[in-house]
Each structure stands twice: as C-alpha cells, then as structure tokens.
Amino acid sequence: MIAVVVVFLAVDALLVHGWPFREQTAAQVITDPDAPLASFYSPEVRAWRSQILEWAKTYRVNPT
C-alpha cells in the first residue's frame, strides 16, 4: 500500500512540476547578442568590450 502511495505522489509531482530534464527555457538561450557584458570579467577582458560586443552581434551569440 505504501508503494502505491509513493508511486502516486511521484507521478503527481512529475505532472504538476514537470520533468526536471525538460527542454531549454528562454533564460538558457545564449543567442542574445544585445545582452550586456558580464561585470565579473577582469579589466583585461573588459578592455576588449567593444570588440566582444561586435563579435557577439556578428556571430549572434551572448557576449557574456
């Protein structure tokens, strides 16, 4: 009987909350060339900011 309840709860959890390995969401997409350059980059990397942003637009990728 306990096994039936456990299976029921597991199936219910999957139906309500979804499978944990579902497809990517919009937040996971890395093709936003207009995204800002991450603030945690070192000064040496930030010195290339304009080139990085240009390359991101050219190749349609997220610059972060």
Secondary structure, 3 states (H helix, E strand, C coil): CHHHHHHHHHHHHHHHHCCCCCCCCHHHCCCCCCCCCCCCCCHHHHCCHHHHHHHHHHHCCCCC
